[in-house]
Amino acid sequence: MRQSFKQGIVRQQTDGVGNPTFLAVSAGNKIDLIAANTPTTVSFAHCTANYSLTEFLSITGAWGPFAAGPDDFYLFWDINTRTGIRTFGHTTVAPTFGTINPPSPVDDLHFFNTVEGKMKVFDATAGTFLNKIRVFAGVYRGGATLEPNSTGSQVAISGSFLSGEIIFDDSGRGVRKGNGEFFTTEDQFIRNGAIAEPLRLESNILTAVAQENMAAFSVVAFSAFNKVLLAEYEDVEQKLVGITTSDALLGEEVNVVAQGFLLNPAFNFTTPNAELFVDEGALVETDPNISDPIGHPNPRVPVARV
């Protein structure tokens, strides 16, 4: 994903006049993350890397609980620097940024060093700054007034940058490159040693929210932004279609392969190199326009090949 800034919120739910509405106070004086209508996308800067995170689903009680009083609570997303896993946290010290580390920092001060490209948090016990990967969502003032942050850079860095989602292995840990940064969907890798054929996962795998129950390897169509339904024959050439990689229930996130190769032991196509068509969310070898011309009077192109 290409963006025009570093370190901040890229997309969020807003009201009719553009005010952010992706945070809400809930029971127990907790803060909910709201993504019912619009996903929230955040970009974290760390050294030379930019990591994207999209919250497709609302999360009740993401932050808190908080007590009313004199303290302001600054809410943040945290990406674990070892595992890449996202958690939520807060601090009562207002974050800041600049080119030189503060000479007399207080405990838990979040400071983004724009020269190093890092978020650093001061640990008074250790007497040093610790490297973190964090972006702030907003502030809950006095445990009473909620102020969500708007989109844009939180550290005044603009330009043209690529930001990718972290890739995880089957143990749930972020995959690292040789330089120690996390491997993302925007990073290129080489297939069969062919430098001339670099691949990027960002262009091949999309994430969406299922609008109905669907099985792995179903053919789906995007009905709206980041929302998918089981595809019909007529969706081809009219909507973006792809194939799911896992089972998903209504409202769950699901990965959708838009192009590339898929291996499924359950596939039982009989003709090598056969063209495949869409029929009620499944891949079929026979063109529905030929097998059922009355039900499918308008021909559509194949979407895959065996």
C-alpha positions as CSV (number, residue, x, y, z in Angstrom):
1,M,0.0,0.0,0.0
2,R,1.4,3.4,-1.0
3,Q,0.7,6.3,1.3
4,S,1.7,9.9,1.7
5,F,3.0,9.9,5.2
6,K,4.7,7.8,7.9
7,Q,3.5,6.8,11.4
8,G,-0.2,7.4,11.8
9,I,-3.7,6.4,11.1
10,V,-4.4,5.9,7.4
11,R,-8.1,5.2,7.4
12,Q,-10.9,5.3,10.0
13,Q,-14.6,5.4,10.5
14,T,-16.0,9.0,10.4
15,D,-19.3,10.8,10.7
16,G,-21.0,12.8,7.9
17,V,-18.7,15.8,8.4
18,G,-15.4,13.9,8.7
19,N,-15.0,13.6,12.5
20,P,-13.4,10.3,13.6
21,T,-15.9,7.9,15.2
22,F,-13.7,4.8,15.3
23,L,-13.5,5.0,19.2
24,A,-16.3,4.8,21.7
25,V,-16.7,4.6,25.5
26,S,-18.4,1.4,26.6
27,A,-19.5,-0.2,29.9
28,G,-16.9,-0.3,32.6
29,N,-15.2,2.9,31.3
30,K,-13.5,1.0,28.6
31,I,-12.8,2.1,25.0
32,D,-14.1,0.2,22.1
33,L,-12.5,0.1,18.6
34,I,-15.3,0.6,16.0
35,A,-14.9,-0.9,12.5
36,A,-18.6,-1.7,11.7
37,N,-18.8,0.5,8.6
38,T,-15.2,1.3,7.8
39,P,-12.0,-0.7,8.7
40,T,-9.3,1.2,10.6
41,T,-5.9,1.1,9.0
42,V,-2.7,2.1,10.9
43,S,0.8,2.5,9.6
44,F,3.8,2.0,12.0
45,A,7.2,3.4,11.1
46,H,10.3,1.5,12.5
47,C,13.7,2.3,11.1
48,T,13.4,2.0,7.4
49,A,10.3,-0.3,7.5
50,N,6.6,0.7,7.4
51,Y,4.1,-1.9,8.8
52,S,0.4,-1.7,8.0
53,L,-2.3,-3.1,10.3
54,T,-6.0,-3.1,9.4
55,E,-8.7,-3.7,12.0
56,F,-11.6,-5.1,10.0
57,L,-13.8,-6.0,13.1
58,S,-14.9,-3.9,16.0
59,I,-13.3,-4.8,19.4
60,T,-15.1,-4.3,22.6
61,G,-13.0,-3.1,25.5
62,A,-9.8,-2.8,23.4
63,W,-8.4,-0.3,26.0
64,G,-9.1,0.1,29.7
65,P,-10.8,0.0,32.1
66,F,-10.0,3.6,33.2
67,A,-10.8,5.5,36.3
68,A,-12.0,9.1,36.3
69,G,-9.5,11.5,37.7
70,P,-6.7,14.0,36.8
71,D,-4.9,11.7,34.4
72,D,-5.2,11.7,30.6
73,F,-4.9,8.3,29.0
74,Y,-3.1,8.2,25.6
75,L,-4.3,5.1,23.8
76,F,-1.9,3.2,21.4
77,W,-1.6,0.1,19.2
78,D,1.6,-1.9,19.9
79,I,3.4,-4.2,17.5
80,N,5.6,-6.6,19.5
81,T,9.2,-6.0,18.3
82,R,10.0,-9.7,18.6
83,T,6.8,-11.4,17.4
84,G,4.9,-8.8,15.3
85,I,1.7,-9.5,17.3
86,R,-0.6,-6.5,17.9
87,T,-1.8,-5.5,21.3
88,F,-3.4,-2.4,22.9
89,G,-2.0,-0.2,25.6
90,H,-1.9,3.3,27.1
91,T,0.3,5.8,28.8
92,T,-0.5,8.8,31.0
93,V,2.5,10.8,29.5
94,A,1.8,12.8,26.4
95,P,3.8,11.5,23.4
96,T,6.2,13.7,21.5
97,F,8.6,13.6,18.6
98,G,11.8,15.3,17.3
99,T,15.3,14.9,16.0
100,I,17.1,14.6,19.4
101,N,16.2,12.4,22.4
102,P,14.9,14.6,25.3
103,P,17.7,15.2,27.8
104,S,15.5,14.7,31.0
105,P,12.8,12.3,30.1
106,V,10.2,11.1,32.5
107,D,9.2,7.4,33.0
108,D,7.0,6.0,30.1
109,L,7.6,9.0,27.8
110,H,6.9,8.0,24.2
111,F,9.3,9.8,21.9
112,F,9.5,9.3,18.1
113,N,13.0,10.1,16.9
114,T,12.5,11.3,13.3
115,V,16.2,10.8,12.5
116,E,16.3,7.2,13.6
117,G,12.7,6.5,12.5
118,K,11.8,4.8,15.8
119,M,9.3,5.1,18.6
120,K,11.3,5.0,21.8
121,V,9.8,4.7,25.4
122,F,11.9,5.8,28.4
123,D,12.3,3.2,31.1
124,A,13.3,5.0,34.3
125,T,14.3,1.8,36.1
126,A,16.7,0.9,33.3
127,G,17.6,4.5,32.7
128,T,17.4,4.2,29.0
129,F,15.0,4.5,26.0
130,L,13.6,1.2,24.7
131,N,12.6,0.7,21.0
132,K,8.9,0.1,20.4
133,I,6.5,0.0,17.4
134,R,3.5,2.1,18.4
135,V,0.9,4.4,16.9
136,F,-1.6,6.4,19.0
137,A,-5.4,6.1,18.5
138,G,-6.4,9.0,20.7
139,V,-6.6,10.3,24.2
140,Y,-9.2,9.8,27.0
141,R,-9.0,12.9,29.1
142,G,-9.6,12.6,32.7
143,G,-11.3,9.3,32.1
144,A,-14.2,11.3,30.9
145,T,-13.7,12.9,27.5
146,L,-12.7,10.8,24.5
147,E,-10.7,12.5,21.7
148,P,-9.9,10.1,18.7
149,N,-6.9,11.0,16.5
150,S,-7.5,11.9,12.9
151,T,-5.8,10.4,9.9
152,G,-2.3,11.6,8.9
153,S,1.2,11.5,10.3
154,Q,1.6,11.9,14.0
155,V,5.3,12.8,13.6
156,A,5.1,15.3,10.7
157,I,6.7,13.1,8.1
158,S,5.3,13.3,4.6
159,G,6.3,11.8,1.3
160,S,5.6,8.7,-0.8
161,F,6.1,5.4,1.2
162,L,5.2,1.7,0.8
163,S,3.6,0.1,3.9
164,G,2.9,-3.6,4.1
165,E,1.2,-6.0,6.4
166,I,3.5,-8.3,8.5
167,I,3.7,-11.9,7.3
168,F,3.4,-14.6,10.0
169,D,4.6,-18.2,10.0
170,D,2.5,-21.1,11.2
171,S,3.5,-20.6,14.8
172,G,2.0,-17.1,14.8
173,R,5.3,-15.2,14.8
174,G,6.3,-12.5,12.3
175,V,8.7,-13.7,9.6
176,R,11.9,-11.7,9.6
177,K,14.2,-10.7,6.8
178,G,18.0,-10.8,6.9
179,N,18.2,-7.2,8.2
180,G,15.9,-8.0,11.2
181,E,12.9,-6.2,9.9
182,F,9.6,-8.1,9.5
183,F,8.7,-9.5,6.1
184,T,5.6,-7.7,4.7
185,T,3.2,-8.0,1.8
186,E,5.0,-5.2,0.1
187,D,8.4,-6.9,0.2
188,Q,9.6,-8.7,-2.9
189,F,10.9,-12.2,-2.9
190,I,12.3,-14.4,-5.7
191,R,10.8,-17.5,-7.2
192,N,13.1,-20.3,-8.4
193,G,16.1,-18.0,-8.2
194,A,14.7,-15.9,-11.0
195,I,15.5,-12.3,-10.1
196,A,13.5,-11.2,-13.2
197,E,10.3,-12.5,-11.6
198,P,9.9,-10.8,-8.2
199,L,6.6,-11.5,-6.4
200,R,4.7,-9.3,-3.9
201,L,2.0,-10.8,-1.7
202,E,0.2,-7.4,-1.5
203,S,-0.9,-7.8,-5.1
204,N,-2.0,-11.4,-4.7
205,I,-3.8,-11.8,-1.4
206,L,-6.6,-9.5,-0.1
207,T,-8.3,-9.5,3.3
208,A,-12.0,-9.1,3.6
209,V,-15.0,-9.7,5.9
210,A,-17.4,-12.5,5.0
211,Q,-21.0,-11.4,4.5
212,E,-22.2,-15.0,4.8
213,N,-20.8,-18.4,5.9
214,M,-18.3,-19.7,3.4
215,A,-16.0,-22.7,3.1
216,A,-12.3,-22.7,2.2
217,F,-11.6,-22.4,-1.5
218,S,-15.0,-20.8,-2.2
219,V,-15.2,-18.4,-5.1
220,V,-16.3,-15.0,-3.7
221,A,-17.1,-11.6,-5.2
222,F,-16.4,-8.2,-3.5
223,S,-19.9,-6.8,-2.8
224,A,-18.5,-3.6,-1.2
225,F,-15.2,-2.3,0.1
226,N,-13.5,-5.3,1.9
227,K,-16.7,-7.3,2.0
228,V,-17.3,-10.5,0.1
229,L,-20.2,-12.8,-0.8
230,L,-20.2,-16.2,-2.5
231,A,-19.8,-15.4,-6.2
232,E,-22.4,-16.0,-8.9
233,Y,-21.7,-16.6,-12.6
234,E,-23.0,-13.2,-13.4
235,D,-20.5,-11.5,-11.0
236,V,-17.6,-12.3,-13.3
237,E,-16.5,-9.3,-15.4
238,Q,-18.7,-7.1,-13.1
239,K,-17.0,-7.5,-9.7
240,L,-13.6,-8.4,-8.4
241,V,-13.6,-12.2,-7.7
242,G,-11.1,-14.4,-5.8
243,I,-10.9,-17.7,-3.9
244,T,-10.9,-17.9,-0.1
245,T,-8.1,-19.8,1.7
246,S,-10.0,-20.8,4.8
247,D,-13.5,-21.3,6.2
248,A,-15.2,-18.2,7.5
249,L,-18.5,-17.5,9.3
250,L,-20.6,-14.4,8.8
251,G,-18.6,-11.4,10.1
252,E,-15.2,-13.1,10.2
253,E,-12.1,-12.0,8.4
254,V,-11.0,-14.2,5.4
255,N,-8.0,-14.1,3.0
256,V,-8.9,-14.0,-0.7
257,V,-6.4,-14.9,-3.4
258,A,-6.9,-12.7,-6.4
259,Q,-4.3,-14.2,-8.6
260,G,-1.5,-16.9,-8.5
261,F,-1.5,-20.6,-7.8
262,L,-3.7,-22.5,-5.4
263,L,-3.2,-26.1,-4.2
264,N,-6.3,-27.9,-2.7
265,P,-6.2,-31.7,-2.2
266,A,-10.0,-31.7,-2.5
267,F,-10.0,-30.4,-6.0
268,N,-11.1,-33.2,-8.3
269,F,-11.0,-31.7,-11.8
270,T,-10.7,-34.3,-14.5
271,T,-9.2,-32.4,-17.4
272,P,-5.7,-31.1,-17.2
273,N,-5.4,-27.4,-18.2
274,A,-9.2,-27.1,-18.3
275,E,-10.8,-23.7,-18.0
276,L,-12.8,-23.2,-14.8
277,F,-16.0,-21.1,-14.4
278,V,-17.9,-19.8,-11.4
279,D,-21.2,-21.4,-10.4
280,E,-22.8,-20.6,-7.0
281,G,-19.5,-19.9,-5.2
282,A,-17.7,-23.0,-6.7
283,L,-15.3,-23.7,-9.6
284,V,-16.8,-25.9,-12.3
285,E,-15.3,-27.2,-15.6
286,T,-18.5,-26.7,-17.6
287,D,-19.5,-23.2,-18.6
288,P,-23.0,-22.5,-17.0
289,N,-23.9,-20.5,-20.1
290,I,-23.7,-23.8,-22.0
291,S,-25.1,-26.2,-19.4
292,D,-27.9,-23.8,-18.4
293,P,-28.4,-21.1,-21.0
294,I,-31.8,-20.1,-19.6
295,G,-30.5,-19.5,-16.1
296,H,-27.3,-17.9,-17.4
297,P,-28.1,-16.2,-20.7
298,N,-25.0,-13.9,-20.7
299,P,-21.7,-15.7,-21.2
300,R,-18.8,-15.0,-18.9
301,V,-15.1,-15.6,-19.2
302,P,-13.3,-18.4,-17.1
303,V,-11.7,-17.3,-13.9
304,A,-9.1,-20.0,-13.5
305,R,-7.4,-23.0,-15.1
306,V,-6.5,-26.4,-13.8
